[in-house]
Amino acid sequence: MSPRSSARTRRAALVATLGASALLQFTACGDDPEPPGEGKPPVDTSPRTLRLLQTSDLHTNIFPWDYFTGTADASRGLAKVATLVRKARAENPDCNLLIDTGDTIQGTPLGTYYSLVDNTPQHPMALAMNELRYDAMALGNHEFNYGLGVLNKFKSEVGFPLLGANVRKTADGSEAFTPYLLKEVCGVKVGVLGLVTPGVTTWERPENIPGLRFDDPLETARTYVPKLRQEGADVVVVAIHAGPDKQPTGLANDPATWLVDYADSSKWTDRGNLPGENEAVQIAQQVEGIDVLLTGHTHQPIPKMLLKNTQGQEVLLIQPNRWGSHLGQVDLSLKYQDGRWTVDGKDSRLAAVDATVAEDAQVTQLTRSHHETTLSYVEARIGTTRAAFPGGYAARYGDSALADLINTVQEESAAAEGYPVDFSLAAIFSDTGGLPAGPVTLRDAYSIYIYDNTLYVMEINGSILRRALEANAQFFNPWNPSAPPDASKPDLAKQANARTYNWDIYSGIDYGFDLTKPAGSRLTHLRFKGQDVTDDQAFRIAINNYRAGGGGGFAMFREGRVLWTSADGVRDYIARYIGAHADLDPATVNTCNFTLSPDLYKYYFAATLGPAKCATP
């Protein structure tokens, strides 16, 4: 350890110590305060506005940079959010709180590096968040990805409490983390209850959460919200790493879609949650005494939801999307009456990060070296190929080597965990990601799988498979041979609103589609090991968590049974596979089991990229 890093560590310890000391002044755990209305009134009882500022699902995005593609991204990063925080505070300097709702230390190669490669320095997220003087952070499920050693080190480095009331010790049921914060701000006592989705026990490796259990957030809120009120909280905020269990059928970026009646089934669709995974709405509706829910986990830009609790009182819910793309802002109007402060009005908004928002100089200075170290890390060579593995539409519109590589990785990774599968399915997420010929860097590996998906093994039957394949083919527009689309625009072959991550390519089964047929009748054949698949035939499949939960309109997968879930991301499995298999050859990896009619690869790419190995007959 260098003298500089030693000094930095001492400073971090001092900050953590000061934070712990400050917390003793603000936390009501074990205190016996005067009942509401019996204390002396504050000197100033004039109306005021309490401003709550929120970040969530930062996933170690500090700089406006995409480590997976190696390109700048002006719409993300805590360094930019910091500018918005300082502006919002300046508008209401004496009456504000800054709270994060989890998934903070994992998500980019920066998080991987400072958790697994070099965990000695103070974590860059701790440096940045201490600079911004966060008041509290609710734990997220990804906080546990690297084990309790890494998490507890991070906890010791920050000057604010990590909240998790429903994280309990299995030995005696006691609190494993600080459950709540009770802090006086501009004369108002604010209680902040922290909760995390209980899905941690499904997603996480047991060795990463030894001695812990994750209780139902709804039942935990029923216990702690009255306790906060009894201990004198004028305002109660639930900071929860979970979101709504439904998503709007309308455009998610339209604020109006979040204000429609949650009971209207025509306006909302199920997210495909694990039991208890996303109970934010239920907590708002069923637990009396909550003013605001600051939510996360579902990676949604929710400027405002208004929900009625059992007493007919309005509860506000907000979520600032992911990766530092937005800052959430809640303004609570307060008036003093009957011996206490009460909420007289509430409003909220999201402030977006874009090219007009500058990076904060202090946060940038504190973490610049960590960013540069990460850039060097992702450019490190991890393997080699004998020829390129093209990506984008060239890999989507046929039986491609890149899709087969991802499926091979998923199949072999599942087998290595003791869950061999019959086949796998995967999508080509990025239009730009691919593996070059020759040396392959970590960034190259990550570029072909840009999302944070984990790997599932499920048991399904032939009926589920057949319905999934027909839904899969709805990705494409009907093909008119007499009037085909422009051959220079491959995106015209798909439905205008179809997301590229919702077109799966399968390995291990023989199948094909005829795009001249109407949607729902495009599957031409479906065989497994040379035999036609029957509806009651059982299969074990490798699939990512998003699709397994029915994401993308594939609700039929929820009829299957989850046998295993990974703690590692699929992209990490890909990187390890490339590192363990030198000179990967696309011609060897590519196995021909899937056909499209017409042959879209031939129509769009054969003239420029050459013929495909797996051409449609």
Rosetta blueprint (number, residue, H / E / L):
1 M L
2 S L
3 P H
4 R H
5 S H
6 S H
7 A H
8 R H
9 T H
10 R H
11 R H
12 A H
13 A H
14 L H
15 V H
16 A H
17 T H
18 L H
19 G H
20 A H
21 S H
22 A H
23 L H
24 L H
25 Q H
26 F H
27 T L
28 A L
29 C L
30 G L
31 D L
32 D L
33 P L
34 E L
35 P L
36 P L
37 G L
38 E L
39 G L
40 K L
41 P L
42 P L
43 V L
44 D L
45 T L
46 S L
47 P L
48 R E
49 T E
50 L E
51 R E
52 L E
53 L E
54 Q E
55 T E
56 S L
57 D L
58 L L
59 H L
60 T L
61 N L
62 I L
63 F L
64 P L
65 W E
66 D E
67 Y L
68 F L
69 T L
70 G L
71 T E
72 A E
73 D L
74 A L
75 S L
76 R L
77 G L
78 L H
79 A H
80 K H
81 V H
82 A H
83 T H
84 L H
85 V H
86 R H
87 K H
88 A H
89 R H
90 A H
91 E H
92 N L
93 P L
94 D L
95 C L
96 N E
97 L E
98 L E
99 I E
100 D E
101 T L
102 G L
103 D L
104 T L
105 I L
106 Q L
107 G L
108 T L
109 P H
110 L H
111 G H
112 T H
113 Y H
114 Y H
115 S H
116 L H
117 V H
118 D L
119 N L
120 T L
121 P L
122 Q L
123 H L
124 P H
125 M H
126 A H
127 L H
128 A H
129 M H
130 N H
131 E H
132 L L
133 R L
134 Y L
135 D L
136 A E
137 M E
138 A E
139 L L
140 G L
141 N H
142 H H
143 E H
144 F H
145 N L
146 Y L
147 G L
148 L H
149 G H
150 V H
151 L H
152 N H
153 K H
154 F H
155 K H
156 S H
157 E H
158 V L
159 G L
160 F L
161 P L
162 L E
163 L E
164 G L
165 A L
166 N L
167 V E
168 R E
169 K E
170 T L
171 A L
172 D L
173 G L
174 S L
175 E E
176 A L
177 F L
178 T E
179 P L
180 Y E
181 L E
182 L E
183 K E
184 E E
185 V E
186 C L
187 G L
188 V E
189 K E
190 V E
191 G E
192 V E
193 L E
194 G E
195 L E
196 V E
197 T L
198 P L
199 G L
200 V H
201 T H
202 T H
203 W H
204 E L
205 R L
206 P H
207 E H
208 N H
209 I L
210 P L
211 G L
212 L E
213 R E
214 F E
215 D L
216 D L
217 P H
218 L H
219 E H
220 T H
221 A H
222 R H
223 T H
224 Y H
225 V H
226 P H
227 K H
228 L H
229 R H
230 Q H
231 E L
232 G L
233 A L
234 D L
235 V E
236 V E
237 V E
238 V E
239 A E
240 I E
241 H E
242 A L
243 G L
244 P L
245 D L
246 K E
247 Q E
248 P E
249 T L
250 G L
251 L L
252 A L
253 N L
254 D L
255 P H
256 A H
257 T H
258 W H
259 L L
260 V L
261 D L
262 Y L
263 A L
264 D L
265 S L
266 S L
267 K L
268 W E
269 T E
270 D E
271 R L
272 G L
273 N L
274 L L
275 P L
276 G L
277 E L
278 N L
279 E L
280 A H
281 V H
282 Q H
283 I H
284 A H
285 Q H
286 Q H
287 V L
288 E L
289 G L
290 I L
291 D L
292 V E
293 L E
294 L E
295 T E
296 G L
297 H L
298 T L
299 H L
300 Q L
301 P E
302 I E
303 P E
304 K E
305 M E
306 L E
307 L E
308 K E
309 N L
310 T L
311 Q L
312 G L
313 Q L
314 E E
315 V E
316 L E
317 L E
318 I E
319 Q E
320 P E
321 N L
322 R L
323 W L
324 G L
325 S L
326 H E
327 L E
328 G E
329 Q E
330 V E
331 D E
332 L E
333 S E
334 L E
335 K E
336 Y E
337 Q E
338 D L
339 G L
340 R E
341 W E
342 T E
343 V E
344 D E
345 G E
346 K E
347 D E
348 S E
349 R E
350 L E
351 A E
352 A E
353 V L
354 D L
355 A L
356 T L
357 V L
358 A L
359 E L
360 D L
361 A H
362 Q H
363 V H
364 T H
365 Q H
366 L H
367 T H
368 R H
369 S H
370 H H
371 H H
372 E H
373 T H
374 T H
375 L H
376 S H
377 Y H
378 V H
379 E L
380 A L
381 R E
382 I E
383 G E
384 T E
385 T E
386 R L
387 A L
388 A L
389 F E
390 P L
391 G L
392 G H
393 Y H
394 A H
395 A H
396 R H
397 Y L
398 G L
399 D L
400 S L
401 A H
402 L H
403 A H
404 D H
405 L H
406 I H
407 N H
408 T H
409 V H
410 Q H
411 E H
412 E H
413 S H
414 A H
415 A H
416 A H
417 E L
418 G L
419 Y L
420 P L
421 V L
422 D L
423 F E
424 S E
425 L E
426 A E
427 A E
428 I L
429 F L
430 S L
431 D L
432 T L
433 G L
434 G L
435 L E
436 P L
437 A L
438 G E
439 P E
440 V E
441 T E
442 L H
443 R H
444 D H
445 A H
446 Y H
447 S H
448 I L
449 Y L
450 I L
451 Y L
452 D L
453 N L
454 T E
455 L E
456 Y E
457 V E
458 M E
459 E E
460 I E
461 N E
462 G H
463 S H
464 I H
465 L H
466 R H
467 R H
468 A H
469 L H
470 E H
471 A H
472 N H
473 A H
474 Q L
475 F L
476 F E
477 N L
478 P L
479 W L
480 N L
481 P L
482 S L
483 A L
484 P L
485 P L
486 D L
487 A L
488 S L
489 K L
490 P H
491 D H
492 L H
493 A H
494 K E
495 Q L
496 A L
497 N L
498 A L
499 R L
500 T H
501 Y H
502 N H
503 W L
504 D E
505 I E
506 Y E
507 S E
508 G L
509 I L
510 D E
511 Y E
512 G E
513 F E
514 D E
515 L L
516 T L
517 K L
518 P L
519 A L
520 G L
521 S L
522 R L
523 L E
524 T E
525 H E
526 L E
527 R E
528 F E
529 K L
530 G L
531 Q E
532 D E
533 V L
534 T L
535 D L
536 D L
537 Q L
538 A E
539 F E
540 R E
541 I E
542 A E
543 I E
544 N E
545 N H
546 Y H
547 R H
548 A H
549 G L
550 G L
551 G L
552 G L
553 G L
554 F L
555 A H
556 M H
557 F H
558 R H
559 E H
560 G L
561 R E
562 V E
563 L E
564 W E
565 T E
566 S E
567 A E
568 D E
569 G E
570 V H
571 R H
572 D H
573 Y H
574 I H
575 A H
576 R H
577 Y H
578 I H
579 G H
580 A H
581 H L
582 A L
583 D L
584 L E
585 D L
586 P H
587 A H
588 T H
589 V H
590 N L
591 T L
592 C L
593 N L
594 F E
595 T E
596 L E
597 S E
598 P L
599 D L
600 L H
601 Y H
602 K H
603 Y H
604 Y H
605 F L
606 A H
607 A H
608 T H
609 L H
610 G L
611 P L
612 A L
613 K L
614 C L
615 A L
616 T L
617 P L
